[in-house]
């Protein structure tokens, strides 16, 4: 029996996000004709590949890696490698589930189907909130990048300007989001590739810095060893490293608007290990081989330092532009993700119905505008924190914790999927390696990572305040559920 025939016999409950919704006559407008409408598959393989790459390279890499190196030394490369290794299996689990039923548009649909309405509600709103928080962190970083060129610029101005430009790119059509993200990701790609090439050239020429530090592979172990700050230093590098991977799951959401998901989604996920090896592990090893780890200053991009050593006079300004691009890319992805998630929640009756309205270009316009307005609230962090970097550190830790929950939920959904849909797994052409046992290993790693985040006083604060969100969203679901029960009783 074919996979499609199997789905007709043992099909999961069709996701609400896949069901076109007819508006009642009172809500019709010129932009939303009376016929059924839904999200369009306007992204190409080129877009999806770069979205997958861009989602794995962000501010946490370009700026945050300096803090990771300061804490973990050369072993910072291993920190990123470990996180990337386990997130690859999470992505494989997501990929198998998305392709098992093409009515799934995101992991929220999967949670709704496999875990019930509560699972879909909590998963959807938590993911939405995760991106709002992450985008606030990047907004703080963007302000710092602008102040590099214009120190006296008001803190609110860069954030407001970005909040005006990005919605314009997203609201026209999904192709414009894909195109913007393609070029954002390409800039990041070129920057990391150039760093690796320059580092190899400096090593080959036996370069010696003005401080007398030679560029040599021996820098990876000649100052306290590969783990110079011991186990605690190594574990301390995980917080910023986790934030660097925020958005890696975005490829699953984008696949819903990709023309050929059965081909493009496996390609994008399968390429993750190679990309992580090249753009994280090799890049960090290159940095710590050229620049002794003790000379890497937290808060100063090691990319700027390395290009500066190479004699590239404009290195600081060019890398500041790349850092600005990386943060803008994250905010661009955040607006895309939050608008699609809110749209899906509205289709399932778990968000106000106005958010299911699509523009003439099949973009969830109202959901996009609402997310953008909430994003602007992040400006308050810039004025209530002692420094921009303090605001960035707190917000990024909360974001990392929320995404850790999302990634864990995806793995839990896969375990339930294997129990509830064994036939679909048997006929899958894209099975997760290791299956259910590997899922438990991944969940154990995520649990250990949560414990690690309690070891540092700064990250411990975020761990203690993040449960407030889950208490809030749990109570909101209770209110929503009671409301639905009353409506049902009146019918």
N, C-alpha and C positions, 0 to 999 in steps of 0.2 A: 504494500500500500504506500502511496507517495506521501510526502510531508503535507501537501495541500489537502489530500483526501483524509489524512489523519486529523487535520485540524477541523474538517467538517464533521467528524465523528466525535472527537474529544477536544473540542476547542475551548480554550480558556474564555471566561466571560469577556466579551469584547470590550476593550477599553473605551471609556467615554470619550477620550481624546480622539479616537478614531471615528466617532459617530458625528456626522454632520448635524448641526443643530438648526432647526427652523425657528426663526424669530416670530413671535406673535406680531400681528399687524401693527400694534401700537408702538413697537420699537423699530420699525423699518425706517431706513433713511436712504438717501441717494447713493451712499457709498457701499451699502450692503444690500444688494438686490435680493429678491424674494427666493431665488433658488438656493439650494443648500450649498454651503461654502465650507472649506476646510483649508488647513495649511497646505501649501504647495511644495512639491519636491523641486526646488530651484537651485540647490547646491550641487556642484559637480565634484568629481573625484579630486580635482586639483584643490578645491576649497576644503574638502574634508581632510585631506592629507595635511594641509598646512594648519587647519584648526586643531588637529590632533597634536601636531608638533608645537604650535603656539601655546596650547593648554598645558604643556609640560615644561615650558620655559617662561618664567615671568620675573617679577620684581624680587622674589625670594632667591632667585639665582644671581641676578646682576648686582643687587645691592646686599641682600641677606647673606650671600655666601661669605662675605667678609667676617660676619659674626660667627658663622659656622666654623670657618678656618681658625678664628681666634680661640674658640672653645675646644675644637677637636684636632687642630693641627692638620697634618696630611691625611689623617683618617677621615676627614670630612668627606672625601670622595667615597669612602665606604658607607657613610651615613646615607648619602643620596642613592648609592647603589642598592642598599638594603630596602629602602622605602620604595624605590622604583621596581625592584624585584617583586615585592608583594602586591603592589598596585597593578602590575601587569596581570596577575591572576584574577584580581578583582575585575579588571577590564575584560578579560576573557569570559568570566561568568556573565557580565553584562551583555557582551556580544552574543553569546549563545542564546540568552533569553530574548533579546530584541529580535533576533532572526528566527526564533521559534514561532513567533506570531507577529507578522508585520503590521497588525493593528496597534501594537505597542508603539507609542511615540516617544516615551522617555521611561526612565526607571520608576517614576511616580506611577505610571500606568501598571507597571509590573507589580509594585507594592500594593496598589489598589486591588488588582486581580488576585494575587496570591495571599496577601495578608488581610484583605478586607478593607472596608471604608476607612477604618481608623488608621491602618497602615498607609493608605494613599494620602489621607489628610495630613498626617504628621510628616510623612516623607516629602510631600509637595511643599508645604509651608516652611519646613526646616531648610530645604534646599533653597527656596526663595530667599529666606532670611540669611542663609550662608553667603549667598552672592552679594546681598546688600552690605553685609559686614565686610566681606573681602574687598568690595569696591570702595568702601569708606577708607580702608587701609591704603589702597592704591591712590585714593584721592589725596590723602595726607602726603604720600610720597611724591605725587605730581606737584603739589605746592612747594615741596622742598627743591624739586628739580628746577622749577621756574625761578625760585629765589636764588638759585646759583647764578643765573644771568641777571636778574633784576632783584637785588636784595630787599628793596623797599616796596615791592609789589604787595598789595593787600592779600591776605591769606585767602579770602573768599573768591577773588577774581579768577584764578586758574581753574578752580573747581567748577565755578559757574559757567565758564567758557566751555569746558569739556562737556558739562551736562547739557549744553545747547547743541554742540556739534554731533556727539555720538547718537542721540535719538534721531537726528536728521538722517544719518547713515542707515539706521535700522528701520526707520518707518517707511522708507520708499519701497523697498522690496527685500526679500531675504538674500537675493543675489548681492545687494550692496553690502550687507553684513559680511557675507562670505568673501567679497572682494576686499573689503577693508581689513578683515582678519588675515587674508592671504598676504597682503603687503606688510601688515604689522609683523606677522610671523617671519616673513622673509628677511626683514631688517634684523630681527633677533638672530636668525640663522646665520646671516652674514657676519654679524658681530662675534658670535661664538666661534665660527669657523676661522675668522681672521685671528682671534686670540690664540687658537691652537697652532696656526701656521707661524705666527710671530714667536710664540714660545719655542717651537721646534727650531726656528732660525737662531734664536738667542742661545739655546742649548748647544746647537751645532757649532756656533762661533765662539763658544766658551766665554760668553759675555760676563763682564764684571761690573757691578753697579757702582755708582759714585761713592757708596758707603763701603765698598770693598767686598760685597757679597757676590760670589760667583754663581752663575746659573748652571746648576748641575743636578742630575738625577739624585745624587747623594743627599740633597736637601730634604728628600722625602723621609730620611731616617737619621740624619747626622745631628739633629738637635732635639734630643729626648726621645728619639725613636718615632715610629709611625703613629703611636698613641702617646704623644708627649705629656698630655694632661691626664693620662690614665683613663679608667673606665668612666668616671664621672664627667670628664671633659668630653669624651666620645658621646655619651648619652645627652649631654647638654646641647649638642649640635642638632638635635632632632626637631626642635620647635620651628625654627626658621626654615629648615629643610622641608618640613611638612607643608608649610605655606607655599613653598616653591612649586608644589605639585597640584595646588588648587586649580581646578579646571580640566584636569586630565580626563574626567568623566564626561566633559562637554561633548566629545565626539559622539557619544551615545544619543544625546539630545539632538545634535545636528543631523544625525543619520535619518531622523524622521522627515527632514526636508532635503534629503539627498536623492538624486534621480535613480540610482541603482544601489540601494543599501546592501543587497546580498553580495555584491562585489566590493564596494568601496569600504564598508565597515570592517570586514576581516583584514583588508590591506592596511587600513589605518592602525588597527590594534596590533597586528603582527609586527609592524615597524617600530613599535614602542621600545622594545629592548635595545635595538641598535641605536635608536635616537638618544635614549637615555645614556647609553655607554659613551656616545660621542660628545653629546652636549652637556653632560653633567660630570661623569667620571673623568673622561680625558681632559676636559677643561679645568677641573679642579686640580688634577694631578699636574697639569701644565703650569698652573698658577703657582702652586707650592714648590715646584721644581725650580722655577725662575726666581720667585720671591720667597725667602725664608719665612716660614709661617709666623714667626714672632714679629715680622715687619709688616704684616697685613693689619691694617687699622680698622676696627669695627666701625661701620657707618660710612666708610669710604670704599667705593667700588674697587675691587681688585683688578677689574678690567681696565679702569683708568690708570691704575698704578703700573700695570704691565705695559700698556701702550706708551705710557710716559717714559718708561725705561728704554723702550725701543727708539726713542728720539722723535716720537710723533708729537709735535708741539701742540697740536689741536686735539690731543687725545681726550682731555677733560671735557671739552665742549661737545665733541662728537659722541662720546659715551654718555654724556648727560642727555643728549638727544635720543640715544638708544634706550636709556633708562626711562625717559619720558614715553617713548613708544611702547615699551613693555607694559608700563602702568596703564596707558590708554588702551592697549590691547585687552588687558584684564577687565577694565571697566566696560569695554565694548562687549566682551563675552558675558559679563555680568548682566548687562541690560538685555542681551539676547536670551539668556537662560531664565532670568526672572520673568520676563514677559511671556515666554512660552509656558513656564510652569504655572503662572497665574491664569493664563488662558485655559490650560488643561483643568485646573481646579474649578474654574467657572463652568466649564462644560459638564463637570460632574456635580454641579450644585454646591461645591465647597468653597466658592468665592462668589462675590456679587456678579449677577448676570451681565452687567455692563462690560465686564472684562473678557467676555467671549466674543465681543464684536470684532470683526475683521475689516480692514480697510479694503479699498478696491484692488489693492495689490496683495491681498490675503496676508496682511501683517496684523497681529493683535495690537492695534493702536492704543486703545485705552489702557491695556495692561502695561504697555511700554512706557507711556507717559506717567502712570502711577509709580512705577518702579524708579523712574528717573527723578521724580519729585522727592521720593523717600531717600534716594541716594544723596540728594543735596543736604539732607539732615546731618550727613557726616561732617559738614563744615564746622558744626559745633564742637567736635572733638579737637579741632585745631585751636580753638580758643579756650577750652577747658583743661587742656593738658599743659604741663610745664614746657614741653618741647614737641616739635613735630615727630621726632623719632620715638618719644615716649608714647605718643598717640598711636604711631605705626606699630610699635611692639605689642601693645595691649590688644588692638583690634585684630592684628594678624594671628595672635594666639587664639582668640575666640573663634575666628574664622577657621583656623586649622582644626579646632575641636569639633566644630559643626560639620565640617567636611569629613572628619574621621567618622562621625556618626553616619553620615550618608554612605560612605564607602562600606562601612560595616553592614548597613541595612541592605545594600546590594548583595553582599555575600550571603546574608541570612535569607534573602529572597531566593537565591539560587538553591540553597539547601531545601527550601520548601518546594521550589519548582521541581527538583529531582524527585521529591516524594509524590507530588500531585500530578505531574506530567511526565511519567517515565517513558511513555511512547514517543513524545516529542523529542526527548533527549536521545532515544535510540536512533531516531531518524535524522537527527541534527547533522549537518555537514560541517559544523563549527563547534565541536565539543570543547569544553574547558579542560585543559590538561590537569590531571590529578583529581578531578571531580570533587565529591563531597569531602574526602579526607583533607584535600588541599584547602578547602574552605575553612575548615576548623583550624588549620595552621595559620591561615591569614588572619582569622579572628583572634587567635592567640597573640599574634604580632601586634594587632591593633590595641589589644588590651594592655600589653606590656608598654606600648607607646604612650597610652594614657597615663600609666603609672609614672613613666619617665617625666612627663610634663608636670607632675606634682613635686618633682625634686627641686626645681628652681623656684625661688620666691616670686619672681615676676610671672612665670607661667602658671604658678599655683593659684594666683589670684583669678586668672581666667578660668581655670578648671573649677574653681569654687562658684563663680558667678554664672557660668554657662548653664547649669541646671535650671536657672530661673526661666530660661526660654522654654525648656521642656515642660516645666510646671504650667507655664502660661498656655502653650499650644495644646497641652493635654486638657486643660480646663475649657479652652475654646472648642475643642472637639466635643466635649461633654455637652456644652451649650448647643452646638450645631446638631448633635444627635437628638437631643431632646426636642429641638425645634422641628426636625424632620419627623419625629414620632408624632408630634401634635398635628402636623400637616396631614400625615397619613391617617390619623384618627378622624379628621374632619372630612375625608373623602368618602 
